[in-house]
Amino acid sequence: MTRVKGSRLAGLSLASRLLVNNLLVVLAGAGTVLVTALLVGPAVFEAHLQSVGLAPDQLVQEHVARAFDQSILVALGVGILIAGVTAAAISWLVAKRLAAPVADAADVASRLADGRLDARVVDPRMGPEFSTLTTSVNQLAHRLETTEQTRRQLTGELAHQLRTPVASISATIEAVREGVLPVDEETLATLAQQSHRLSRLVDDLEVVSRAQERQLLLNPEPVAVSSLVDAAMSAHRESFRAAGVELSSFVARGIPAVTVDPDRIQEVLGNLLDNALRHTPSGGTVSMAARPGDDKKKPTALIEVKDSGRGFPAGDAERIFDRFEKAPNSTGSGLGLTIARAIVEAHHGSLTAQSDGPGQGARFTIALPAGSQGV
């Protein structure tokens, strides 16, 4: 019995539920007024007659009391009927009005589930609760649409990037099979090189995808900026010396500490230094400098990597952070700067690039919000 009743109630729409609830409130109020009037009214009426000095005989008193009770019942009955009809009409209109935006949100959610990611909810302007619901659903829809666009773009870019190493491996294997190439150290080195390139590409794609989708695992802790610079310099000093490129650093005073994942920030600095080394010829210079930001209201720590290398047109300052964007003769995967920016943004910071033009060098600036008192 309970299950059947519960299933029937579960089938009621929101408008019907609101209407039933309001009618129950009207009936409860009407019943309370009726009982109160019948209990209190006659006593008050009789007391009023006695206060004015009227003392009718028993028969007249019974007729008067009956007439009073009937008048109360008729008046209350008519009033309750009119109030019930009015309340039902208003309740139905209000219930339909409240149910409409909920049904709209449900319809948009259903369309999103069907893959129509351009669906959006219109704010019904019925208070902050519905505005919050509208904003949340639309934010979800925007996130899903952005993710889908990123997935499609990444799939196309990945197919393009994988084509070259896969084709090279296939051609080498086919040449070995047909006896054109011997199975010697050079052939094995070629296969190993292309396999390493594929492995690095897959690893880089995983990092950049997680970072751009805000799913990158971070272990933040308060860190002095000077220690970040020193660690990066120690890790890359030898490779710069071997390439004949001068590497220097400078850390200003008064830089606030930052709350970051040191390993991830080292990955960013490593990508920037590797990028600078690839684009700076032998005899060139690369410098890393750290200083406090200029905004006193929002303290930041700035880390700059500046090189005297090839540079780039000023209009390409944003394009160079796109996935797989690289110079024609670059040996990188084209994901280093993309990964670096995504990691910095995951720390609520920013990474920008600047160059005066080809041959004028480049400067990359990391801005990280202060995480604690200055050090």
Secondary structure, DSSP 8 states (H G I E B T S, - for coil): -HHHHHHHHHTS-HHHHHHHHHHHHHHHHHHHHHHHHHHHHHHHHHHHHHHTT----HHHHHHHHHHHHHHHHHHHHHHHHHHHHHHHHHHHHHHHHHHHHHHHHHHHHHHHHTT-TT-------S-HHHHHHHHHHHHHHHHHHHHHHHHHHHHHHHHHHHHHHHHHHHHHHHHHHTTSS-SSHHHHHHHHHHHHHHHHHHHHHHHHHHHHTT------EEE-HHHHHHHHHHHHHHHHHHHT-EEEEEE-SS-EEEEE-HHHHHHHHHHHHHHHHHTS-TT-EEEEEEEE-S-SSS-EEEEEEEE-S----GGGTTGGGSTT---TT--S-S-HHHHHHHHHHHTT-EEEEE-SSTTS-EEEEEEEEEEEEE-
